[in-house]
Amino acid sequence: MPTVISVEHLSKTYRLGQIGTGTLSRDLNVWWAKTRGKPNPLLRIGEVDQGNRNGDELWALRDVSFTVEQGEVLGIIGRNGAGKSTLLKILSRVTAPTYGKIKVKGRVASLLEVGTGFHPELTGRENIYLNGAILGMSRKEIDRKLDEIVDFAEVEKFIDTPVKRYSSGMYVRLAFAVAAHLDPEILVVDEVLAVGDAAFQKKCLGKIGDVAKEGRTVLFVSHNMAAIGSLCSKSILLENGCLAFSGATTDGVSRYVNLDEVSNFIDEHAYFSNLYFNDSNNDSTNELSSSEGFQVNFNINSMHDLTNAVLHFTLRNSQNIVIFQDRHRVKTLKVNDSVSMLICLRIPPLNVKPGGYSCAVKLLAESDGREIRVISKAYPLSFVLNDSHDLSAPGILMPLIGWSIGNEHNL
């Protein structure tokens, strides 16, 4: 597939502090005072100058490079403030980069915020034509898509009502419908689907999948890892404005989930070691049967005994959905620097779907009057099925349910 987006050494910096005073004459007065070494004439008596100073810069993006092929659905993940929205705004030509360059082949439709590009005084119908014109569509093209857009957005009764009277859910439904139906070669979707209800979110995700099947490209930002996992085969992870990962979505989601857990120990006075799994035959393996139980084993190492300890165990699937959690309280763990404590968890048969999973363990305790907090990294494991199941059935669990059908006396 040809490359439709190429990002090379992209960086964006913002200067913090006050940019201007509001009028040109005031800006000139401040500049003239500064050149003569005088204080800011607009400050009140005793007020400290909080204007721009050298070094007061925020790097929203720093040296980010990646490519996107035609028809690809790229997931962009990261914490709040990682630079995701800044990246999309640069790709959508809302703002310019400080350094680096981008090459975009095709028409881009962006849905960055709720109601972006909508005029509050115009009706829904008028805003459809306005947005279509902004995207470079002719009136005939918009006419041809109008009924489909209105039907998808479910705002037929309010299409001739000014959008300032729309709820946030109606806003985002109409905005997404316009962006998705006006045939852009590249669709950019920021975290806006959270505004809609569950049924509309499902419809939007289905539409994004349809757009990708038509050979168009989608950039999708979301904190919903299940949506990222179902739609995106490739993802990039941004961390503090830098590209921390680019590759398969399953690996990217795992890396994102464990940003705080990249090390095998967090507290310098205690740590986990030697985590491994045993199957029902007591053989050590990371590939387990879903219909049989297994055992999780790990060691706790500490310089001193641990008191008021709480042990946590969490199992997640590849979409970061928690399958189950458990915790266990221990009054005292007798450990020292030469003897570690072996912990064993016996997990009953889960009957989950086959695929990749991960588990993590956490310890909260006290030692010599100080709090101890240890979190393991995510350990990968996979489940296979030895029994015949309908793998196409929806859901996470696959319990073996017995059905009985008959009259009331025979059941």
N, C-alpha and C positions, 0 to 999 in steps of 0.2 A: 504494500500500500504506500502511496506517496505521502511525504511529510507535509502537513498543512500548518503546523505551528512549530516554529523553531525559536527557542529562547536561549540567548547566549550572554552569559556573565551579567545578568540583570541585577541592578542595584537601585534602591530607592531610599533617599534620606529626607527627613523632615527636620527643619530647624524649630526647636522649642522656644517658647516665650512669645513676646508680643511682636507681631510682624509690622503692624502699622497703627497709627493713632486714629485713623478714620478720615482725616482730610489731608490734602497735599500741603497746605500751609503749615499745619502742625508738624507733619513729617519733616519739612524743611527747617523749622525752628529747632526740633530735636537734633537733626543732623548738624546744623550749624553750631549748636552748643557743644556737641560731641567733638567736632573737629577742633574746637578751641580749648578742649579739656574742661569744659564747664559742666555742671550737673544738669540733668534733664529739667528744663523749665516747666514742664507740665506736672511734675511731682508735687504732692502736698508736703508741707513742712514735716520733717521726720520720717517721710516715706522712703523706703529703700527701693532703688531701681531694680526691677525684676525683668527688665527687657532682655534682648538677646545678648548672650555672652559667647565668647569663643569656646567651642567644644560642646555647646548645648545642641546636640544633634541626635536624632533617633534614626537608626538604620532599620527601616521596615523590611527591606530585602537586601541581601548581600550576596553577590556573586552566584546567582541562581541560574542553572542551565539545564534544559531538558527539551525533548522533542515529542510531538504528538502526531500520530499517523491518522490518515483519513478513516472515518468510521469507528474510531476508538473512543471509548468512554473512559476518561481519565478522572480518577478520584483524587481530590486534593484535601488532605487531612492535616490536622495540627491543632494545637491549643488556641484559645482566644489570644489574639495579639501575635500569632506566629507569622503573619504576613499574607494569609490566604486572600483576604478581600483586596489588599493592595495589589497583589499579583493579578487578580481578575480585572481590577480597574485599569491596570496598565494594558492588559490584553484587549480590553474593550475600548481603549483609547480615551478613557475618562480622564486619566492623568498620564504624564510623561515620565519615563524613567530618568533617574539621575545619571546612571551609567549603563552600558550594555545596549543590546538591541534585540528586537523581536521581529520575526517575519511571519505574517499571517496570510494564508492563501484562502480567500473566500469571504463571504459576508458573515458578520458576527451579530448574533442577537443575544443581548445580555439581560439577565434578570438578577440584578445585584441587591436590590432592596425592595421592600414592599411599595409598589406604586411608582417605581422609578420612571420618570418621563411622563407621568400622568399630570394633567392640569386639573386641579380640583374643581374649577368652575365648569369644565366641559363634561358632557355626558359620557357614559360608557361607550356608546357608538362613536362619538367624535374622537374619543381617546384611542380607539382602535385604529381609526384612519390616521391620527396623528402619529402614533407609534409605528404604524406601517410605513408612513412616509419617511420617518427618521431612519428606518431600517432599509430604505431605498426601494420599497415596493411601489408599484404603480397602483392607481385607483382600481383598475380592472382586476388586478391580482387580489387586492383586499376584498373587493366585492365577491369574488369567487370563494373566499375563505370565511366570509363574515358569519354566515349561519353556523358553520362548524365551530368557530371560535365562541360564539354566544352559547351554543349548546354545551360545549365542553366546560365553560366557566359557570354554567348553571345560574346565569343572571338575566335570563330572558325578560322577566317582569320588570327589571330595573335598568335595562339597557339604555333607556332615554332619560335616566335620572343622573344629575351631576354626581360625579364620583366622590365628592367631598362628603356625601351622605352615605357612602358605602362603609360597611364594617371592614376591619383589617382582613378578615377572611375573604370577603367579596373582592377586595382590592387585589389580593395575591392570586385569586383564582383567575381574574380577568387578565392580570399582568402575565401570568404563566401561559394562559391560553394564547394570548397575542404572540408571545415570544416563540412558542413551540409550533404554531400553525403557519407562520409566515415564511416557511421554507428557508431558513438560514442554513448556510453550509456548516457553521459552527454555532452551537448553543452553549452559552455560559450561564450556569445556574449556581447562585450563592445560596447560603443557608436561609431559604425563605419558605420552604415547604412546611416548616414547623408551625406556621401560622394557620394552615388549613386543618380541617378535621381529618380523622383517620381514613375515611372513605376517599376524600379528595387526594390525600397524600398517595394512596395506593394508585389512583388514577394517574397522577403525575408521574410516578415511577414507571408505570406501564407505558406512558407516552414517551418518556426518555428512552426506554428500551426500544420502542418502535422507531424513534428518530435514528438511533444507532443502526438498526437493521436496514434502514434506507440508505446507509452509507454516509450519513452525516456524523460530524464529530461533536462530542459533548464533554465539557469540563464541569465537573460536579463537586461542589463543596458541601460537606455535611458533617455533623457530629454523630449522625446515626450510622454506626458501623455496620448494622444489618443491611441498610440501603446501599452503602458503599460496597459491601461484599457481594450483594446480589447483582449490582449493575456494572461494576468496574472490574475489568481484568487486570488493569494496571493502575498504580497509585503513586503519588509522591507525598512525602511527609516533610512539612516545614517546621523548623524549630528555631525560634529566635531570629527569624528572617533568613535562615540558611536552609539549604536543601539537605535534609538529614537522611533521606532514603528515596530511591526511585526503583520500582520493580513490581513484582507480583503483589496483588492487593492483600492476599492472606498474610504475606510477610510484613507488608506495610502496616496493616491493622494490628498485628502482634507487636510490632515495634512501637506504635502509637500508644497502645494500651499500657505498655511497660516503660514509658518514658521515665518514670520515677523509680523503676526497678531494673535498671540496666546492669546493676552490680548484684553479686550474690550475697552481699551484706551491706547494710546501711550503717549500723551502729558499730563503732570500733571495738566495743567490749563484748559483742556476741555476734555470731553468724551461723548460717546453715551450711551444711556440707553433705556431699554424697547422697543426693536424692535419686532414688531409682524405684522402678515398679516391678512387682511380681504378679504373674498371672495366677489362675486357679491351680496350676500345677507347681506353683512356687518357683517358676523359672523367671529370671530377670529379662524383661522385654519392654519396649515402648509401644508395641502393637498388641492390643488387648481385644478380647471378645466382648461385644456389647451385652451378650446374654449371659455372661459369667462374671463373677465378682473378681476383684483384684486387690492388691495391697500397695500402699504408698509408704516408702521408708525414707527417712532422712535423719541426719544428726544435728544436734544443737551443740555448739561450742561456745564456751564463755569463760571469762577470767574468774568469775565468782558465781556463787549460787544465785538463782533467779527466783524471786518471790512474786506472788500474785500474778502468775503467768496465765495468759490467755492465748491459745493456739487457734489459728483460723486456717481453713482449707477451702479453696474456691476452684471449681471446675467451669471452664468456659468453652464454647464452641468457636469455630473459626470466624464467626461474625461478632465475637465479643459478647455474646449473650450468656448470662450466667445460667448454667444448668442446675447447679445446687451449691450451697455453702454449708459449712458446719464449723462449730467452734467448741473448744474444750478448755475448761478452767483447771489449773493445777496450782495448789497452794505454794509448793516449793519444788524447784528443779535442782537436784544436787549435781552440779557440774563444776569443773575447774579447767584450767588450761591444759591438763594432761589427760583428762577423762571426759569424753563427750556423751551426751544423752541420746540414745536411739529412740526415735518416735516412729510408731507404726500405725497406719490407718487402714482398716479393713473396709473396703467399699463393696456394697452388695451389687448384684446385677442391675445395670442401669437401663438396658434396652433403648439406647439412643441410636440415632442414625449413624451409619458409618461415615468416617471422615476425620479431619484433623481437629484436635482439641488441645487445650493447654490447662495446666493447673499451677497454682501458686500457693505458697504457705506464708503465714505471717505470724509473728510473735510480738505480743505486748507484755511487758513485765517490768519489774523493779529490781535494781541491784545497788546495794550500798546507798540507798536513798535517792537514786537517780532513775529516771524512766528509760527503759530499753525498748527500742522499736526496730524490729528486723523484718524485712520483706524480701522474699525470694524473687528471683527472676521467674518468668513464665517458662515452665518446662513443657515441651511438646510431647504429645502422645496421640495415637490414632486408635480408633475403634473399628473392628471388622465384625461382620455378622456371620454366624455359622448356621443360622436358621433362615427359612424362606420368609421374606417380608415383601410387602409392596413398597418399594423404595420411592415411588412417585407420590405417595400419600403425603399431604402437608403435615407440618408439625416438627417438633424436635425429638420427642420421645416416641418409641415404638413398642409399647406394652403389648403383651400377648393377652388379649381380652376374649373371654368366653361369652358367646351369645347364646341365649336360649329363647326360642319362639314357641308359643303355645297359648292355650287358654289359661285363665287365672289358676285353675286347680292343678294344672300339670307343671307349673313353674316351680 
